[in-house]
Amino acid sequence: MSDTLVEELKDKVVITDEEVDVSDVEEKFRVPKPAGYDTIVVIQGAPVVDESKKKDFFRFLTTRVFAKIGKVKENGLYMPFNDVNGTSKSMGLVFADFENVDAADLCVQELDAKRIDKSHVFAVRKLNQLEKAFNTPEEFHFEEGEYHEREHLRSWLADYYGRDQFISYAGNTVTVNWNRKSDVPEQVVSRENWTETYVQWSPLGTYLVSLHLRGIQLWGGASWKMCARFLHPYVKFVDFSPSEKYLVSYSYEVVKLPPIGHPARETMPFSDADEGKNCFIWDVQSGRILRSFKIAPGGDVKDPKKVVWPIFKWSANDKYLARMTPGQSISVYETPSMALVDKKVMKIEGVQSFEWCPVDDVVADKSEQLLAYWTPELQNQPARVALVSIPSKATVRTKNLFNVSDCKLYWQSHGDYMCVKVDRHTKTKKSTFSNLEIFRVREKNTPVEVIDLKEVVLNFAWEPKSDRFAIFSANDQSLGSPNLKTNLSFYGLEKKKNTPSVFRHIATFEKKSLNSLFMNPKGRFLAAATLGSSTQYDLEFYDMDFESEKKENENLANIQLIGSAEHFGMTDIEWDPSGRYLTTSSTIWRHKLENGYRICDFKGTTLREELVNDFKQFIWRPRPPSPLTKEEMKKVRKQLKEYNRLFDEEDIAEKSSANRELAARRRRLIDDWEAYRQKVTAQVAEERKALGQTGVADAASAEEVIEETIEEVVSEEIIPVDE
């Protein structure tokens, strides 16, 4: 170091940390400590142990029981002991002093009446609650408070006309609309910057989900207020359980907590165990994290952030959720504890995919849920499809398969059948073909019916609540062709007396450019489309119960093409919950060609078309299952003619009302035009007068009127006259 620099440093005033006055900053960010015994809880029902096992029990409480609740203060655990026959034994009581009041409240909420093992159930109260109990007066005085009624989160279902709602997201504006038969939808609410990425509905339509850089927000009710908020920075994907009790969120970025002692740390829902995790399971009602995971994206080298979503798949009753480690195992967790079923994963060598049965009444034991998975050929072992009952993990049915390239599992909506689309290769592996292995799940011993095909099945779809299905197939040699021609085929279950029922081919429509199937949610109708092509955007509509002259296979279906259309730039297709309307949309996330959406009826007739700049999303609001019983539904069907008459009258009234609104609007426009003309005429007259020019009236009278007569031959006919 040079002498000059040393001299300069001598002149500098060095200030140490002890000399810096930060009292004002400490006072501003000071967190007030709880007064009294608000942070102390009393736990009854603890195991009776001796002094030698005290530390082990405290370690069990802090690492296992309190891990998801909160931190206990240093030396904050106390267990009283009694002398019993010369041996010091605990009294079954534990006092726990937490670092903050929220943790103490959560401890009471989560651990009270919770069974720790077969012989111990905790009873948990805060110490100040016990003090109040001892000091409770003999007479009770009710303090009446102001009652605030909460909005019903499914109020939209009470719409008199039974209309459905949909979201349109364009630019920075998200709009919720009522769908109407007339051209113009009725706007419910519209907000700018409602989301920072995209929006989605919960499975039953209760919540509107918006994603932000800081986390997730749920909206609902008639006034569209925020119902819940979940802090998860940089969240990318969200998934609900079928009954909307639980929520799964995922981000590419892992959670990083502020330093210990930082004020922001106390306001975050994450514990030390959640740091470094990027996938969280939430309880929707309490907003509490049930468990967190660190899950790496898929192994796509070209796109390292590519992830197969959803990561977790839910059973039909929300009781279980499972995720797969490709080629190794399936991990099944039980809610709300999020503990592994049977405390271990299901090790399944080579497992490729799995699916839960969509209903919970397939297995005789109502507590059991059915799960299906498949494994490929490994060494000398054939490929295999298996049905497993959870939580017992008992194998219900297996089927060995040979020469398998790939499999896909398709459950029927009622869980009666499961179809396995098996892509097979020849022994030389030069060509492939498909067959369908249909598991008849509700029948004794779960028989499997095989449908052999000579082509490769590209797409498969069950008709909802039915035993019919449709497939797209193509010749193996033409799969790589840009002008691929496909065949649309329909199958159904043929039932005859004194003979076993079998799935039989109904009809095939050949040489189509279509590749995607969209079954109507109410059944009967099918929309087939061309998606993913840059040149073709075809759309066809089929009726599987077309009413006409009797044809062959009429006991299974009478299929007819009832309409066709084309939507240039089409990227997405979705049926509305009623099955009466279908929407095709062109989003800017795929391309920038004629973005917007089009609504048509179930026959393909266009009802409304909107070209919208910067259009991003169109989503119908889902409806929960109908609360009507089968008897009530039969009663409605019997009175359908009476309902139809009322509906027709309401449609006519709505149409006439719309016509009146249109006529009134036109009258207003004409009146505005006449007023504008009078204003401009008066203004021009004043300007001419100021310039000394002829007035408008004089100029009009001085104009020369020229009349011109034009003769036009409307028609000409030549009639021959006999000489």
Long-range contacts (C-beta under 8 A, 24 or more apart in sequence): 29-263, 31-263, 31-266, 34-100, 34-101, 36-128, 37-126, 37-127, 37-128, 37-131, 38-101, 38-104, 38-126, 38-128, 39-73, 39-97, 39-98, 39-99, 39-100, 39-101, 39-103, 39-104, 40-95, 40-96, 40-97, 40-98, 40-104, 40-126, 40-127, 40-128, 41-95, 41-96, 41-98, 41-104, 41-107, 41-108, 41-124, 41-125, 41-126, 41-127, 42-93, 42-94, 42-95, 42-124, 42-125, 42-126, 42-127, 42-130, 43-93, 43-94, 43-95, 43-96, 43-111, 43-122, 43-123, 43-124, 44-92, 44-93, 44-122, 44-123, 44-124, 45-92, 45-116, 45-120, 45-121, 45-122, 45-123, 46-79, 46-90, 46-92, 46-93, 46-94, 46-120, 46-122, 47-90, 47-92, 47-120, 48-89, 48-90, 48-91, 48-92, 49-89, 49-90, 50-87, 50-88, 50-89, 50-90, 51-81, 51-88, 54-79, 54-90, 61-94, 61-96, 65-111, 65-116, 66-96, 66-107, 67-271, 67-273, 68-110, 68-271, 68-273, 68-288, 68-289, 68-290, 68-291, 69-98, 69-103, 69-106, 69-107, 69-110, 69-111, 70-98, 70-99, 70-100, 70-102, 70-103, 70-104, 70-106, 70-107, 70-271, 71-98, 71-99, 71-103, 72-96, 72-97, 72-98, 72-99, 73-97, 73-98, 73-99, 95-127, 100-266, 106-288, 109-286, 150-221, 151-220, 151-221, 151-222, 151-223, 151-225, 152-221, 152-222, 153-206, 153-207, 153-220, 153-221, 153-227, 154-205, 154-206, 154-624, 155-221, 155-222, 156-205, 156-621, 157-623, 157-624, 161-650, 162-578, 164-576, 164-577, 164-578, 164-581, 164-620, 164-621, 164-623, 165-620, 165-621, 166-576, 166-583, 166-618, 166-619, 166-620, 166-621, 167-199, 167-201, 167-208, 167-617, 167-618, 167-619, 167-621, 168-597, 168-610, 168-612, 168-615, 168-617, 168-618, 169-195, 169-198, 169-199, 169-615, 169-616, 169-617, 169-618, 170-612, 170-613, 170-614, 170-615, 170-616, 171-613, 171-614, 174-199, 174-210, 176-208, 176-224, 176-621, 179-576, 179-581, 179-599, 180-654, 181-607, 181-651, 181-654, 181-655, 182-654, 182-655, 182-658, 183-607, 183-608, 185-608, 188-224, 189-224, 197-236, 198-616, 198-617, 199-617, 199-619, 200-238, 200-619, 201-619, 201-621, 201-622, 202-240, 202-244, 202-622, 203-240, 203-241, 203-242, 203-244, 203-622, 204-243, 204-244, 204-622, 204-623, 204-624, 205-621, 205-622, 205-623, 205-624, 206-244, 206-624, 207-244, 209-238, 211-235, 211-236, 211-238, 215-249, 216-247, 216-249, 218-284, 228-284, 228-287, 229-287, 230-269, 230-280, 230-282, 230-287, 231-268, 231-269, 231-270, 232-280, 237-307, 237-309, 237-310, 239-309, 239-310, 239-312, 240-284, 241-314, 241-318, 241-321, 241-335, 242-314, 242-316, 242-317, 242-318, 243-317, 243-318, 244-284, 245-283, 245-284, 245-285, 245-318, 245-335, 246-281, 246-282, 246-283, 246-284, 246-290, 246-314, 246-318, 246-321, 246-335, 246-336, 247-281, 247-282, 247-284, 248-279, 248-280, 248-281, 248-282, 248-310, 248-311, 248-312, 248-321, 249-279, 249-280, 249-282, 250-278, 250-279, 250-295, 250-307, 250-309, 250-311, 251-278, 251-279, 252-278, 252-297, 252-305, 252-307, 253-278, 254-278, 254-294, 255-292, 279-311, 281-312, 281-321, 281-338, 283-336, 290-335, 290-336, 290-337, 290-338, 291-333, 291-338, 295-323, 313-354, 313-355, 313-356, 314-356, 315-356, 315-357, 315-360, 315-369, 315-371, 315-390, 316-356, 316-357, 316-358, 316-359, 316-360, 316-369, 317-360, 317-369, 319-369, 320-356, 320-369, 320-390, 320-391, 322-354, 322-356, 322-371, 322-390, 324-351, 324-353, 324-354, 324-373, 326-351, 326-352, 327-351, 327-352, 330-354, 330-371, 330-373, 332-371, 332-390, 332-391, 334-391, 341-390, 341-391, 341-393, 342-391, 342-393, 346-388, 346-393, 348-373, 348-375, 349-375, 349-378, 350-375, 350-376, 350-378, 351-375, 352-376, 352-407, 353-407, 353-408, 353-409, 354-409, 355-409, 355-411, 356-411, 357-411, 357-415, 357-418, 357-441, 358-411, 358-413, 358-414, 358-415, 359-413, 359-414, 359-415, 361-415, 362-415, 362-441, 362-442, 363-389, 363-396, 365-389, 367-391, 368-392, 370-396, 370-415, 370-441, 372-409, 372-411, 372-418, 372-439, 373-409, 374-407, 374-409, 374-420, 376-404, 377-402, 377-404, 383-407, 385-409, 385-420, 385-437, 385-439, 387-418, 387-439, 387-441, 387-446, 396-446, 397-439, 397-445, 397-446, 397-448, 399-437, 399-439, 399-448, 401-437, 403-427, 405-432, 408-460, 410-460, 410-461, 410-462, 411-462, 412-462, 412-466, 412-467, 413-462, 413-464, 413-465, 414-465, 415-441, 415-442, 416-440, 416-441, 416-442, 416-467, 417-441, 417-462, 417-467, 419-460, 419-462, 419-469, 421-457, 421-460, 423-456, 423-457, 431-476, 431-477, 432-456, 432-476, 433-476, 434-473, 436-460, 436-471, 438-503, 449-502, 449-503, 451-491, 451-503, 455-487, 458-486, 458-515, 459-515, 459-516, 459-517, 460-517, 461-517, 461-518, 461-519, 461-526, 462-519, 463-519, 463-523, 463-524, 463-526, 463-544, 464-519, 464-520, 464-521, 464-522, 464-523, 465-523, 466-523, 467-492, 467-493, 467-503, 468-492, 468-493, 468-506, 468-544, 468-556, 468-557, 470-517, 470-519, 470-526, 471-517, 472-512, 472-514, 472-515, 472-516, 472-517, 472-528, 483-513, 484-513, 484-515, 485-510, 485-511, 485-512, 485-513, 486-512, 486-513, 486-514, 486-515, 487-511, 487-512, 488-512, 488-514, 488-528, 488-542, 490-544, 490-557, 490-559, 492-553, 492-556, 492-557, 493-556, 494-555, 494-556, 504-553, 504-556, 506-553, 506-556, 506-557, 506-559, 507-553, 507-557, 507-559, 509-542, 509-561, 512-538, 512-540, 513-538, 514-538, 514-540, 516-573, 518-573, 518-574, 518-575, 518-582, 520-575, 520-579, 520-602, 521-575, 521-577, 521-578, 521-579, 522-578, 522-579, 523-579, 525-579, 525-602, 527-573, 527-575, 527-582, 529-570, 529-573, 529-584, 531-570, 531-571, 531-573, 537-566, 537-567, 537-568, 537-569, 537-570, 538-564, 538-566, 539-564, 539-565, 539-566, 539-567, 539-570, 539-573, 539-584, 539-604, 540-564, 540-565, 540-604, 541-565, 541-602, 541-603, 541-604, 562-603, 562-604, 563-603, 563-604, 563-605, 564-604, 565-600, 565-604, 565-606, 567-598, 568-593, 568-594, 569-593, 569-594, 569-595, 572-618, 574-618, 574-619, 574-620, 575-620, 576-620, 577-620, 577-621, 577-622, 577-623, 578-623, 581-607, 583-618, 583-620, 585-615, 585-617, 585-618, 586-615, 587-615, 587-616, 587-617, 588-614, 588-615, 588-616, 589-616
